[in-house]
């Protein structure tokens, strides 16, 4: 993924557009895309920001975290649910997520699905 362009370049582009030049002319002058010149100018007018927005990272965990109470309550009431079953129960209540999203949710909250020492093994005799 390419790195964001410098704040200095953004300042010069926004200043040129504010001085009355068109986004097409400014883009050709500074060697950037027309859409970048337009977006930077618009963002500066509305928000007063020139710095680039954060890149990468998790964009979906906020949606799952918004329903953390319901997810944790459901998993405590029925601790033997598989992630796909929990996903389906949440979908019935209008919460769309994936099994991998639920897995990351439980990892963030320090909850594991491993059996404890006192849980009976699936087979009773070693072969």
N, C-alpha and C positions, 0 to 999 in steps of 0.2 A: 504494500500500500504506500503510495507516495506521501511525502510529508507536506504539511500545509505551507503555503507561501508566506513570506515574511510580513510582519505588521507594517514595516516601512513601505513595501510595495502597495499594500492595501491602503495606507494613508495617501499615497500619491494618486492612486486610482480614484479614490473617493473624492479627493480634492479636485481632480480634473473634471469629474462628473458634476460636482457642485459648482464649478466655475462655468458650466454651460456646455461642455463637450458631450457628444452623444456616447452611449455605451459602446457602440460599434467602433467609433473613432478611438476611444480610450483603449479598448481591447486591442486594436491593431497597434497602437502606439507602445503599449507595455508588453505585448506578446502574451496576453492571457485570453481566455474565452469571453465572449460577450455575456454569457450567463453569469460568469464569476463577477464581472464588473457590475452587472445589474444587481445581483444578490448582495454583494458587499455594500453598494450604495444604499440599497433598500434597508438592509439591516442596520446601517449606521443612522439612517433617518429615523427608524422606528425604535431602536434599542440603544443607540449611541455606542455600539460595540464594533471594534475593528478586529479584535483577536479571533482566531479560528475557534470553531466549536470543538469540543472534545471528540476524539476519534476512537472507534473501537469500543470494546467493553460490552457489558451485558445490557440489553435493551428490554428484555422481557421479564426480568425478575421482579420489577416493581408491580407488574400485574398480578403475579402469584403472591407476592408479599402482602398485597392489599387484602387478601383472603386468608391470611395466616391463621387467624383464630379458628375459622371454619375447618381448615385443613388439619390443624393440630387436634381439634376436638373430634373430628371424624376418625382420625388415625388412633386416637386414644380410646374411643368407644369400640372400635373394631380393629384391634392391633394385628390381626392376621390377614388383613386385606393386602392383595398384591397392588403394586403401583398402578397397573392398568385398571384394576377394579376401582381404586380410589379416583383415578382420572374419570372413569365413567360416572361415578357417583357425583363428582363435581360438575360434570357436563350436564347432568340432569337438573342441577341447580343453576345452570347458566354460566358456569365458570369454565372457560376453555383453556386447557393447558396440555402439555405432553407428559409422557412418563419420564422422559429425561429431565424436563423442567421440574417435575416433582422430586426426582432423585437429587437434583442440585439444591432444591429447597430444603430437603431433609438434611443434606450434608452441611448447608449453611447453619442450620439450627442444631447440629451435633447429634442428630438422631440416626441410629443405624438400624438395619433390619436383620442383623445377625442373631443367631440363636444364643441364648444364655447357656451357662454350664448345666443348668437343671432341666433344660428342655430335652425331651426324649428324642433320640436319634431316629432316623427314618427306618433303620433296620435294627433288629434287636440282637443279632448274633454276628460276630465278625466271621468272615469266611477266609 
